[in-house]
């Protein structure tokens, strides 16, 4: 099937749109991709409802804005690449996570799948986390089965790390065995620090962190957080790790310390791997931060590369994954597994909306 995958992460940057041809097991081809930034107003509406657990006027306004932004992003993508929407069999729509509390069997990705299907005239699959969380799984990470498809021809064991607002890792063994979990904070605390202290949405090229000095005492205290010793499966809400532990530091030193914290958390994840990895492959927004990449290499003391260096479209991987998962959903194939989310058994998922 030809699928269009849509992803917006907890960094609230915008909508990633990607084309993938797949049967939900192997990747036949990947096509063009595009990122369309959210407007400042849409970001404001989303941030205002982080942590919400019940619908209200604010969540409804945010959902309308998210849905409209996704419709606009798809239309911009197909126009830019001169593709017809009729060429697609399905759209995989992640939506925008505003609250993730699996311990309460609750996760909420806002976005109206039915409205998206009507507007685009294409079948839409969304609510891809719900079934897993309802069954007692963590509902995250969802991308591991796609990571496994991507590394089929690489030497393994290997770790694929996605750094969005939260960072997660997929360990893929030589025999294809999977283990996946959130490692800790990703870009979110760094972004929030830059927004509050430097008047910037993020640390472009890691320049602010590169100019600062890591507070080693705080870093070691951060490393003792109970989340890091907890065995997988485990997942996080964007707000579980904040920039508060850098309070009192200068702007550059705070950015440096938070950046090192993200790298340290990723390295600490290796204690849970069944076997050491031959390389770490970094994807997501964090892969564009050279200061963070250097920190990961130093913290893991391993071979670190990026998805881009392997020929993957790094920014599009999660969007491609949701196209891949939509096809799996239509075929009734499992999306989550006991070793990726703690689901009681391999579980299918997703809700289908017809145009």
N, C-alpha and C positions, 0 to 999 in steps of 0.2 A: 504494500500500500504506500501511497505518497501521503505523508503526514506533515502537518504544520505544527510545530511545538511552540508554546508561549510560556515564558517564565518571567516573573518579577520577584526578586529576592528581598530579604529583610533590609538590605542597604537602601531600598526605595529609590534606586537610580532611574528606573524606567522599565520598558518592556523589551525583552529579547525575543526575536522571532526567527525561527530556523526551519529549514526544509530538510526532511529525511525520508529516504526510501527504505522500507524495512518490512520484514514479516514479524517483527517483535522478538526475533531471536538473533538474527544476524543483521548487520548494517550493509545494505546493498550499495547505498550512496548517500552522501550528504550534499545538500544544495546550498544556495545562498542564505545568508543570515543578515540581520540588521538589528540595531538597538535604537529604540526611540525613547528619548528621555521623557520622564513625567514632567508636567508643568509644575511650577512652584506651588500652585494652588492644590493640585492633586496630591503632592507630597505632604502638604500641610494637613489636608483632610485625612490622609492615611495615618500620619503620625499622631493625630488627635485621638485615634481610636485604638492605638496599640494597647493590648491588655484587656480589651472589651470582651465580655462573655455573654452579653444579651443584646439583641437588636434594639436600636433606638434611632432617632433622627440623624445623629452623627454617623452611625455605621451605615445607614441607608444612603446618605450623601456620599460617603467614601466609596461604597460599593458601586454606585452609579458612575462616579468619576473613574474608578478602576476599569469598569466594563467599557465605558466610552473610550478610555485610553487604549485598551486592547483592540477595540474595533478599529480605531484610527491607525494604530501601529500595523495591524495586518494589512489594511488598505494601502498604507504607505509602502510596506514591504513588497506587495505584489505589483504595485505600480512601478517601484524602483527597479524591479527585476523582470518586469514585463511578463508576469506569470498570471494566468487566469485562476480565480478561486475555484472554478469548476474542475481544475486539475487535481484537487485534493480530495482524498477519501475521508479524512478526519482531521480535526484540530484538537490537540492536547492542551488544555487550558489549566495551568496550575492555579491561577488566581493570586491574590496577595495575602500572605499570612499576616494576621494581626495579633493572634494569640495562639500559643501552642502549649497546652498543659496536659500531656498524655497521662500524668498521674491522676487526673480527673476524668480520663477518657474523653478529653475535649481538645479539638483543634479547629481553627476557623480560618479558612481562606476565602476572603470576600471576592466577589465577582459573579455575575449572573450568566451562567452557562447557557440557559435557554435564550436569553436576549442576544448573546453572542452568536448562537446558531442561527437565529432569525436574521440578524443583521448581515451575516456572511453567506448565508445559504449553504452552509456546510455542517455536517454532523460534528458535534462537540462532545468531548469527554472531559469532565472535571471532577472535583471532589475525590481526588486520587488518594488522599490520606485517610479518609473517613473510616473505611471498613477496617483498616489495620488498627486504628486507635480504638474503635468500638470493640474490637476483639481483645484489647489489652496490650497491643503493640505500641511502640513509641511513635509510629507514623512518620518516622524520619530515621536516617536519610532514605530517600526513595530512588536515588540515582544508581546505586550499586550494580543492579543487573545490567544497566547500560554501560557502566564502566567495564564490567566483565566482557561485554561484547567488543568494546574498543581495544582491549589489550590482548585479544585472542592470539595475536602473532608475536607478542613480546615475551621475553624471558621473565619468568615469575619465580618466586613471589614478588609482587609489586604493590605499591601503595599509591592510590590516586586520591589527591586531596583537593577538595573544592573550597575555596575561600570566598564566601560571600559575607553577609552580615555575621553569620555564624560559620565556623569551619567544620567540615566533616571529612572523614577518610573512609575509603574502601580498600581493604586488604584482599588481594586475589591470590590464592595459592597456586602452586604448580599444577594441581589437579583441578583448578577452577573453583575451589572452595572459596566462600565469601565470608568476610566479617566486616561490618560497617558500623560506624557510630559518629556522633558529633564529638569533636576533640575539645572544643571550647570556643572562646571568642574568635571571630574573624575580623572583618573590617569595621564592624559596628562601633566598638568603643573608640577606635582611631578616628572614624568619621565624626562621631559625636564630639570628641575632643576638639577636632579641627573646626567644627561648626561653632562650638561654644567659645573657643579660645583664640582661633586664628582667622575667623571670618571666611572659612572655606568649607566646601561640602566634603572634601576628602584631602588626603595628603598626596598630592600629585607627584608621581615618580618617587614617593617616599622621601622627598627633599627635606621636609621638616624634621622627620625622624633622623635622617642622616646628619643633620646639624646639631642634634642633641646627644646627651649622654644618658645611658641606661642607669637607673637607680637600682643597683644590684640587691640591696636590702629588701626593697619592695618586691622585686622580681622573685626572690626566694620565698617571701611570704605568700605571694600570689601562687607559687608552685605547690603550696601545701593545701590548696583548696580541695575540699572533699570530693568534688566532681571528678578530679583526675584519677583518684584511686578506685572510683566506682567501676565495677566491671561492665562491659557492654552487654546488651544493647543499652544505649542511653542517648538522649537528645535534649536539646536546649530551646528555650524561648529566646528571642533576641535580647530581651531585657535581663536575662539571668546573669550575664557578665556586663558590667557597665564600665565607664571610664573613671569611676569614683576613686579607685585605688591609686590614681595618679594625681589626685588633688593635692595642691600645695607645691607641685613642681612647676618649673618654667614651661613655657609653651613647647619648645623644642625637646626638652628633657622628658616631658610628659608623653609626647608623640613617640619618642625613642623607646620609652619604657613600655608603653602599651603595645607597640609593634613587636618588641621582643617578647612580650607576654603571649601574643598570638602564636609566635614561632615556638616558644617553650611548650605551650599547650599541645601543639601538633607533635612535637618530639616526644612528649610524655605519653601520647597515644600509643607509641610503639611498644610500651610495656605490655599491652594487651594482645599484640600480634602473636599468632601461633608459631611463626618463624620469621627471622629477620628478612627484610626486603632487599632486593637488588637495586631498586631505585625508587625515588619519590617523584611523582609527577604532579605538578601543581597547576591547578586550573582556577577559573573564576577571576573576579576582580583583583584578588590579591596577587595573582601571577603578573600583574602589570606594575607591581611595586618592587623595584630592585632592592631596596633596603630590607623589605620583608623577606625576599628570596635569599639574600645573604644570611639573614638571621636564621632562617630555616636550615640552611646548609650547615651553619655553625652549630645549631642546637641538635640536629639529627646526626651530625657527623657522617652523613651518607651521601650518595649520589643523588643530586637534585636537578631535575629538569622541568620544563613546562610542557603543557599540552601543545602549545604552539610549535615548540621545537620538534615535536613528533609529527607535525603536519595536521594536528587537530585544530579546529577553530575554537580556541579557548573560551572566548566570550559566549559561544553558542552552545557549549556542551550541555548545559542544563536545559536549555530550550529544546535541543535535539532530543534529550532524554525524555521530555514530556510528550513529544511526538511519538517516540518509541514506546513509552508506557501506554499511550492512548491505543496504539495498535495491539499491544498485549491485552489491554482491557477488552477490546472488541473480540479478541480471540479466546478470552477466558483464561489467559495464562496468568500465573501469579506475578504480582508486583513486589511483594515483600515476603521476607523469609525469617525464620527464627533467629538466624545469625546476623540479620541486618537491622531488624526493628524489634526483635523479641516477640514477633507474632507467634501464636501457638502452633501454627502450621503455615506452609506456603499459602498466601492469600491473594486472590484476585481483588480487583477494586475498580472504582470509577463509576461515574453516573453519566449516562448517555443522553444527549439532547438532540433531537432531530430538528432540522431547519423548518 
